Amino acid sequence: MFSDQFLDKEENGKIFDVIIDYLTSEKVNLNGIDAEDPEISDYQFLPDTPKLADRLKACLQEGDEIPRDFTKLFEHSLYKLDNALVPKVIRSYEVLEMKHEPSL
């Protein structure tokens, strides 16, 4: 663990010094700020995967028949770039009684 490359990176020599001080002396001086209020993250609960695997539920629903032209399965109107909403935006300036001027 304490190879030369490890000690040279990011002041890891301090970790080595603390461990040696802990092993060789009765009193260990820790940083007072960190010792009084350590940063402890919340416990992350993990699912019990083997138990969930035993309660596997199969889906018996049949899917719809796939059309010959598979491009009909894609929704092209979700992501498009056009100026169809510009008239509504300009009317919204009139409704809100704001000046229609270009933003800088």
C-alpha positions as CSV (number, residue, x, y, z in Angstrom):
1,M,0.0,0.0,0.0
2,F,2.8,2.4,0.8
3,S,4.8,2.2,-2.3
4,D,6.9,5.2,-3.5
5,Q,4.4,6.1,-6.2
6,F,1.5,6.2,-3.6
7,L,3.5,8.4,-1.2
8,D,4.4,10.9,-4.0
9,K,0.8,11.5,-5.1
10,E,-1.4,14.1,-3.4
11,E,0.4,14.3,0.0
12,N,-0.3,10.6,0.8
13,G,2.8,10.7,3.1
14,K,0.6,12.3,5.7
15,I,-1.5,9.1,5.8
16,F,1.6,7.1,6.3
17,D,2.8,9.4,9.1
18,V,-0.6,9.1,11.0
19,I,-0.6,5.4,10.8
20,I,3.0,5.1,12.0
21,D,2.2,7.5,14.9
22,Y,-0.9,5.5,15.8
23,L,1.0,2.3,15.8
24,T,4.1,3.6,17.7
25,S,2.6,6.0,20.3
26,E,-0.3,6.1,22.8
27,K,-1.6,9.5,21.7
28,V,-2.7,10.4,18.2
29,N,-3.3,14.0,17.3
30,L,-6.0,14.4,14.6
31,N,-7.2,17.6,13.0
32,G,-9.5,19.1,15.6
33,I,-12.0,20.4,13.1
34,D,-12.4,17.1,11.3
35,A,-12.4,15.0,14.5
36,E,-15.3,17.0,16.1
37,D,-17.6,17.1,13.1
38,P,-16.7,14.4,10.6
39,E,-18.5,14.4,7.2
40,I,-20.5,11.2,7.2
41,S,-22.7,10.5,4.2
42,D,-26.2,8.9,4.5
43,Y,-26.4,5.2,4.2
44,Q,-27.3,4.0,0.7
45,F,-29.8,1.1,0.8
46,L,-29.2,-1.5,-1.8
47,P,-31.9,-3.9,-3.0
48,D,-31.7,-7.6,-2.1
49,T,-31.0,-8.8,-5.6
50,P,-31.2,-12.6,-4.9
51,K,-34.6,-12.2,-3.2
52,L,-35.9,-10.0,-6.0
53,A,-34.7,-12.6,-8.6
54,D,-36.7,-15.3,-6.8
55,R,-39.9,-13.2,-7.1
56,L,-39.6,-12.7,-10.9
57,K,-42.8,-11.8,-12.7
58,A,-43.0,-12.7,-16.3
59,C,-44.8,-10.6,-18.8
60,L,-47.2,-12.6,-20.9
61,Q,-48.6,-9.7,-22.9
62,E,-48.1,-10.0,-26.7
63,G,-46.8,-7.0,-28.5
64,D,-48.4,-5.2,-31.5
65,E,-47.5,-6.4,-35.0
66,I,-44.5,-4.5,-36.3
67,P,-45.3,-2.7,-39.6
68,R,-43.2,-3.4,-42.7
69,D,-42.1,0.3,-42.7
70,F,-40.4,0.5,-39.3
71,T,-39.9,4.2,-39.6
72,K,-43.6,4.7,-38.7
73,L,-42.7,3.6,-35.2
74,F,-40.6,6.8,-34.6
75,E,-42.2,10.0,-33.4
76,H,-40.6,12.7,-35.6
77,S,-42.5,15.7,-34.1
78,L,-40.9,15.4,-30.7
79,Y,-37.5,16.8,-31.8
80,K,-37.8,19.2,-34.6
81,L,-36.5,22.6,-35.4
82,D,-38.8,25.0,-37.2
83,N,-40.5,28.4,-36.8
84,A,-44.0,27.2,-36.2
85,L,-44.2,28.9,-32.7
86,V,-42.9,32.3,-33.8
87,P,-46.4,33.8,-34.4
88,K,-47.6,32.7,-31.0
89,V,-44.6,34.2,-29.4
90,I,-45.1,37.6,-31.1
91,R,-48.8,37.6,-30.1
92,S,-47.7,36.9,-26.5
93,Y,-45.7,40.2,-26.6
94,E,-49.0,42.0,-27.4
95,V,-51.0,40.2,-24.8
96,L,-48.4,40.9,-22.1
97,E,-48.0,44.5,-23.4
98,M,-44.3,44.3,-23.8
99,K,-42.0,45.8,-26.5
100,H,-41.0,43.4,-29.2
101,E,-37.3,44.1,-29.5
102,P,-34.3,41.9,-30.2
103,S,-32.4,40.8,-27.1
104,L,-28.7,41.4,-27.0
